[in-house]
Amino acid sequence: MKRESLPDPVPALFPDAAQRVQVAHWLIEALQAALARVQAGPVTPTIDLQQFRAELEAFDFKSPRPLEETLRWAIERMEHGIVQMANPRYFGLFNPGANFPAQCADQIVASFNPQLASSASSPVPVALENHLIRVIAGRAGLGADATGHFATGGSEANYTALLCALTAAHADFSRDGVRAFGAPVAFYTSRDCHIAWLKIAHQAGVGRAALHLVDTDGQGRMDCNALSRAIAADRAAGIVPVMAVATAGTTGGGMIDPLLACADIAQREGLWFHVDAAWGGAALASERLRGLLAGIERADSLIIDAHKWLATTMGCAIFITRKGHLLSEAFHASTSFMPSSLSNLDPYLNSVQWSRRFLGLRLFIALAAAGWEGLGAHVERAVEVVHQIKARLVERGWAIANDSGLAVLDAIPPPSLGDVRALVRRVVASGRAWVAPTLFEGRDVVRICATNGETSASDIDALIAVLNEPG
Ligand SMILES: Cc1ncc(COP(=O)(O)O)c(C=O)c1O
């Protein structure tokens, strides 16, 4: 039988090798040039959004545009259309300027586009991620049996912890859901937790009322007596406590809950003990700072977002548990079309996601390039940046609300500078630096976090100057 001919692959989607090399060269240079401008330019978006929306209308996708033209357009719009994490005067939320090895890893991953659902499809990536998880679990002191996976972000990883806690708390949860408990369930974090826990409660079907926000101790840390009282009161009311969550590095103030005391309470009460170290977990990289996390080794599960302080590209969360069998219990499934079904190994049988991106390579390559020493130096540098900012602000009559050993400062301006929120608006509108307003123990504060690994002494000068300009 005569072989039918096939249409050529669509060249706009699958250009030939020479064209790819040419575009890739151009792209890396264009990105590098844009990065230099971003680092020296305003932190905040400068784009006219109305005009941009009109531009978007012109994309009706009826006729193709040359790839390079659209790439150039996308880079230019990104350059003016986002808050710039790559700018060293971004003292913002926990979003980093991404480290270069992680960016390189993303290129490799995008090229091969492996499917990490199954170990048969991706034996090398699955083994590599498992190795890295074991290394980090070991660094946290969890022991050789600990296991886990990479997740899209802290929210997914924390959600996984709640599902493990519920699965551990009742043998029938897997089949019957919360009805298995025959009563409302509850879990506990401090009121300074990351508030995505409310969405997680909703998602998990336990309801937002299941999240009990425990008082803090006046310094932004969980009040452990209040935790014990809340658990006792709930039991007396017929509610079933399932999990205690300690935050290691609160979003607002970088405070670390008393991990050992929380672990003791969880153990005494028979609760799952989870440590949300989404940001602060990076301190494990530093020999000088890792002692601040003492007690994390008692966790049944913990999370660290490598896309926060470890500065990988987004999103790259790590979920670790010492009770890996609960992952298989929570996420098991069976189908004939998957190339493997190894309950203790295949990511799709041990995590929320099914199809999954090879996230672990970002951290693996960064860690291999810098070693623990280099990653530790990056973390310590951020603490030093904040230390210097603190000294400079105190000199100028500011007060410091939080006492964190990590890289977040909650600062209170002198009365002459007026209201905190107006001050932050002025700073952000100037484009010269980016800080956030937040509440720390009921007080409005200016939250300043060292997130960018390239912040220099003159960037600190610029921040101090703009923070102290009267309104
Ligand atoms: C302590 C803490 N936990 C969880 C999260 C949520 O992580 P993600 O934004 O990666 O979902 C954050 C985000 O800032 C956080 O600070």
PDBQT file of the ligand as one rigid body, heavy atoms in Angstrom, charges set to zero:
ROOT
HETATM    1  C1  LIG A 501       3.933  31.082  56.037  1.00  0.00    +0.000 C 
HETATM    2  C2  LIG A 501       3.319  30.881  54.683  1.00  0.00    +0.000 A 
HETATM    3  N1  LIG A 501       2.645  29.746  54.418  1.00  0.00    +0.000 NA
HETATM    4  C3  LIG A 501       2.081  29.513  53.231  1.00  0.00    +0.000 A 
HETATM    5  C4  LIG A 501       2.158  30.438  52.215  1.00  0.00    +0.000 A 
HETATM    6  C5  LIG A 501       1.490  30.151  50.894  1.00  0.00    +0.000 C 
HETATM    7  O1  LIG A 501       2.446  29.797  49.964  1.00  0.00    +0.000 OA
HETATM    8  P1  LIG A 501       2.191  29.914  48.398  1.00  0.00    +0.000 P 
HETATM    9  O2  LIG A 501       1.997  31.388  48.133  1.00  0.00    +0.000 OA
HETATM   10  O3  LIG A 501       3.429  29.355  47.797  1.00  0.00    +0.000 OA
HETATM   11  O4  LIG A 501       0.973  29.125  48.080  1.00  0.00    +0.000 OA
HETATM   12  C6  LIG A 501       2.850  31.635  52.424  1.00  0.00    +0.000 A 
HETATM   13  C7  LIG A 501       2.965  32.636  51.364  1.00  0.00    +0.000 C 
HETATM   14  O5  LIG A 501       3.509  33.694  51.547  1.00  0.00    +0.000 OA
HETATM   15  C8  LIG A 501       3.441  31.863  53.698  1.00  0.00    +0.000 A 
HETATM   16  O6  LIG A 501       4.102  33.002  53.974  1.00  0.00    +0.000 OA
ENDROOT
TORSDOF 0
